[in-house]
Amino acid sequence: MKQIVELIPIKENDKEWFIKDLQKAFRIAVIEEYGEQEGEIIPREDIEKSMDTKGAETFHIVLNGKTVGGVVVVIDEKTQHNSLDLLFVRQVSHSRGIGHAVWKKIEQRYPKTKVWETITPYFEKRNIHFYVNKCGFHIVEFFNSHHRDACMTDDSIPGSNEFFRFEKAMDK
């Protein structure tokens, strides 16, 4: 059966589902690396801030009519330096090419983009492989205890103070 991947804008009443599903997906990755954790792995406030940022667009990732994940992008119409803020595919749908298909759809949806930017924790080897080897991003910065990002202030989450920043310059 052919995979049909779609990006469907979320509605206001989908916001709660989106937040909980994203938190669950991120929680699984942290638990696999660090074991069981207390509290929220990615705080609700951080997700809401991302979704409410000027220029943010939030989508369900739908595979053959079934929601399998979600994505938040932030589009700067003026500079066209855009951000992939959050992307998740439910674990049961991993390794099926869905993430790559989603990324291609995002690139097609925003053809004026000059540069894409995203971040991921240093321990997320799967994400690093995806962004670098599948999507064509380059690691441009490594944040850690000696080189902090002022936006990242929550040290209570394992691995939250060490992450890579990626960029992808789009050919025009």
C-alpha positions in Angstrom: 0.0 0.0 0.0 1.3 3.4 -1.0 2.0 5.8 2.0 0.2 9.1 1.7 1.7 11.6 4.2 -0.2 14.8 4.8 0.3 17.9 6.9 -3.1 19.0 8.3 -3.3 22.3 10.3 -4.4 21.6 13.8 -7.6 23.2 15.1 -7.8 25.0 18.5 -9.6 22.0 20.0 -6.7 19.7 18.9 -4.1 21.6 20.9 -4.4 19.6 24.1 -4.1 16.3 22.2 -1.1 17.6 20.3 0.7 18.7 23.5 0.1 15.4 25.3 1.2 13.3 22.2 4.3 15.4 21.8 5.2 15.1 25.5 4.7 11.3 25.3 7.0 11.0 22.2 9.8 13.0 23.8 9.4 11.2 27.1 10.1 7.8 25.4 13.4 9.1 24.0 14.5 10.5 27.4 13.5 7.3 29.3 15.4 5.2 26.8 18.6 7.2 27.4 18.3 8.1 31.1 15.6 5.9 32.7 12.3 6.9 34.2 12.0 10.6 35.0 9.7 12.6 37.2 7.5 15.4 35.8 7.2 16.7 32.2 10.1 15.9 29.9 9.2 18.9 27.7 7.2 21.4 29.7 3.7 22.4 28.4 4.7 26.0 28.6 7.6 25.4 26.2 5.3 23.7 23.7 2.6 26.4 24.0 5.2 29.1 23.6 6.4 27.4 20.4 2.9 27.0 19.0 2.0 30.6 19.9 5.1 32.2 18.5 4.5 34.8 15.8 4.7 33.0 12.5 4.1 29.5 14.0 2.2 26.9 12.1 1.2 23.6 13.8 0.3 20.5 11.9 -0.8 16.9 12.5 1.2 14.4 10.5 -1.3 12.1 8.9 -0.4 8.8 7.3 -3.1 7.2 5.1 -5.8 9.1 7.1 -4.4 8.3 10.6 -2.6 10.8 12.8 1.0 9.6 13.5 2.7 12.7 14.8 3.0 16.5 14.6 5.2 19.4 13.6 5.5 23.1 14.5 7.4 25.4 12.1 8.0 29.1 12.6 8.0 31.1 9.4 9.6 34.6 9.2 8.0 36.1 6.1 10.5 39.0 6.1 13.9 37.2 6.4 12.8 33.7 5.3 15.1 32.2 8.0 12.6 29.7 9.3 12.6 27.3 12.1 11.6 23.7 12.6 10.6 24.0 16.3 9.1 20.6 17.0 8.7 17.4 15.0 7.6 14.1 16.3 6.5 10.8 14.9 4.9 8.3 17.2 7.3 5.4 18.1 5.1 2.8 16.5 5.5 4.6 13.2 9.3 5.0 13.3 11.6 3.7 10.5 8.9 3.9 7.8 10.2 7.1 6.0 7.4 9.3 7.5 9.8 11.9 8.9 11.6 12.3 5.6 8.3 12.5 3.7 7.2 15.2 6.2 10.4 17.2 5.8 10.0 17.1 2.0 6.4 18.4 2.3 7.6 21.2 4.6 10.3 22.2 2.1 7.7 22.2 -0.7 5.2 24.2 1.4 7.7 27.0 2.1 9.7 27.3 -1.1 10.8 30.9 -0.3 12.8 29.7 2.7 16.5 30.7 2.6 17.6 28.9 5.7 16.0 26.3 8.0 17.1 26.0 11.6 16.4 23.3 14.3 17.9 21.9 17.4 18.0 18.5 19.1 19.6 17.1 22.3 23.1 15.6 21.9 21.9 12.2 23.0 19.3 11.9 20.3 21.4 10.0 17.8 18.3 9.0 15.8 17.5 12.7 15.3 21.0 13.7 14.5 21.2 11.0 11.8 17.8 12.1 10.5 18.7 15.8 10.2 22.2 15.4 8.9 22.0 12.3 6.7 18.4 12.3 5.5 17.4 16.0 5.4 20.7 17.7 4.6 21.1 19.9 7.7 24.6 20.8 9.0 25.6 21.0 12.7 26.6 24.6 13.2 26.7 24.9 17.0 27.0 22.7 20.1 25.5 24.1 23.3 26.8 22.8 26.6 28.0 23.9 30.1 30.8 26.0 28.5 28.7 27.5 25.7 25.1 28.1 26.9 22.0 29.2 24.9 20.2 31.9 26.9 16.8 30.4 25.7 17.5 27.1 27.4 17.2 27.5 31.1 15.7 24.3 32.5 18.5 22.1 33.7 16.1 19.7 35.4 15.5 17.6 32.2 18.4 15.2 31.5 20.4 16.3 28.4 18.5 19.6 28.2 21.7 21.7 28.5 23.6 19.9 25.8 22.2 20.1 22.3 23.1 20.7 18.7 21.8 23.5 16.5 21.4 22.6 12.8 21.0 24.8 9.7 20.1 23.9 6.2 20.7 26.6 3.5 18.3 26.2 0.7 19.6 26.3 -2.9 17.9 29.0 -4.9 
